[in-house]
Amino acid sequence: MSIEKTALVLLADGFEEVEAVTPIDYLRRAGIAVTTAAIGDGPGVRGARGISINADVSFGDLVKRGKAHDGPWDAVIVPGGIPGAPNIAASREAGALIAGMAAAEKLVCAICASPALVLAPLGILDGRRFTCYPGMEEKVPNGEYLEEPVVTDGNVVTSRGAGTSGLFSVAIIDRLLGKTDGEKIAKAVLL
């Protein structure tokens, strides 16, 4: 019997909707248990294009329950968006969770502005290959920028933006379940 894989998607006001919903959808199609957490005290969060989502849980509730630093997740996913990425970066608790997961060799995934604005200040991209939204790479002095749609380096997966969300999601599935499972989802959604 296989152990179910789990992922936590962090959402903050101003998140890029496509970069958040695509991984949620693709990972759930692959059978990965995805939890969405809104940074703040309530579950409601509004995206950069005005789309509102009620997350499964507020990140504040995870903090209160003591699950924000040692949660059961195999992966954390950080969508981009402005001001979504800066809002996640401003949360010390979210930073502690992401850094803790990176230190535990769990999968840390970020797209668009989030590699530069969320992961880099935590030191997660130091000495690693990465990608991000064009122009944001200048904010990552200690990493090696690659102009590719998705870059995986060890337990870190990064991607460029909304248009690469599908490839980003499949790369996460590849890492959590295996390449065959990622290929099945890519084929099923005509990616």
C-alpha positions, -999 to +999 in steps of 0.1 A: +000+000+000+014+034-010+016+064+013-005+093+002+016+124-008+006+158+005+011+194-005+004+228+010-003+257-012+002+291+004-022+319-007-019+356+001-039+386-011-027+394-046-017+358-055-015+350-092-046+329-098-034+307-126-001+299-107-022+288-077-051+270-092-032+250-118-010+232-092-040+226-070-060+211-098-032+190-114-019+176-081-054+167-070-060+149-104-028+129-096-042+119-062-020+142-041-038+155-010-036+193-014-043+218+014-047+255+006-038+279+034-046+316+033-019+338+049-038+357+076-065+348+101-094+340+078-097+315+049-107+341+023-081+355+000-083+376-032-061+371-062-043+397-083-071+396-109-099+399-083-108+362-081-116+353-045-109+319-030-118+304+003-088+284+013-091+251+032-076+267+063-061+300+073-024+299+079-031+317+112-051+286+123-022+264+114+001+286+135-023+284+165-025+246+162+012+243+161+012+229+125+029+258+108+064+247+114+062+209+113+032+201+092+027+168+076+033+180+040+056+165+015+057+198-005+050+235-002+039+255-032+043+293-034+025+310-062+037+344-074+018+376-081+022+411-069+015+418-041+009+380-033+046+371-033+056+401-011+027+393+012+039+357+017+075+370+022+063+393+049+049+364+070+076+352+094+056+321+101+053+313+064+090+318+060+097+295+089+076+268+074+092+271+040+128+272+055+119+242+078+106+222+048+137+230+028+160+220+057+140+187+060+147+180+023+110+182+016+099+197-018+099+235-020+082+249-051+079+285-062+068+303-094+070+338-109+082+364-084+082+340-055+116+323-061+132+358-059+110+374-033+102+344-010+129+317-014+160+338-020+157+359+012+155+326+031+188+314+015+170+285-002+184+294-037+220+299-025+242+278-048+212+264-067+200+266-103+166+284-105+143+303-128+117+330-121+098+358-137+121+377-161+139+405-144+134+391-109+166+371-112+185+403-103+172+399-067+189+365-064+226+372-061+237+337-049+219+314-073+224+304-109+195+318-131+184+296-161+160+310-187+139+278-187+102+272-181+109+250-150+141+243-131+145+215-106+176+215-084+175+189-056+143+195-036+136+229-051+113+234-081+110+269-097+091+282-127+087+315-146+050+325-146+014+319-154+022+305-188+044+278-173+020+268-145+011+235-162+047+224-167+055+235-131+026+214-118+038+183-138+073+188-125+060+188-089+040+156-096+071+140-112+090+147-079+063+135-056+050+105-075+073+098-104+077+107-140+050+083-152+024+100-130+034+134-143+032+122-179-003+108-173-016+142-160+002+161-188-015+138-214-049+140-196-049+178-197-034+180-232-003+198-220 
